[in-house]
Amino acid sequence: MIAFLTLELHIEAAQSLKDKRQVVRSLKDRLRNSFNVSVAELDPNPLWNRATVGVVSISDSRDYLDGLMNNVERAATRIANNHGADLSDSFVEFL
């Protein structure tokens, strides 16, 4: 099974592309280190206050992946809030 979590971020504090990249980089690094998942920014958005991040993991257990993605989503919300961003939307797909 493959779990794919999409996170939509609204970064209110971003005044430049540098601010946006700092928030996204921090989120990506912390999720990778904490959960051993693959993380990448998806669909580069020219707006400084919006970002889409994808998180992927593979396992033979759908229950494990479901729990993992729930934990990743909670951590992403906490990390984003600490950096002046909000998680505006998220959804999980299983392949």
Steps between C-alpha positions, in 0.01 A plus 500: 500500500604856433358791702512848349413795725449843343530806725379844390669781694401862539800700622366831629836618636679466164604834353733353239591180321783458752247496788292239320802279431610520863163370623480226237861389553452480877180299459662259255811446712311442823253255345782304333700477822206419727311247288743364239268599213566656159397866482503744207345830403246438226360734237729803551269789567618852407307640797712558809224403739400161353679166479410138428706225662479127429592225748541137390565173682489132405403202716326165476243613761230752416421543872861596569500751213168648614634555852829636368331752271273616785809558716678679216198726445485592871873572507477706179222708651710565811815582301313730262332685787839553668626666179203731442319275253169315498418159359202599286427155352632144499400169351639146481497262206589131514636326192 
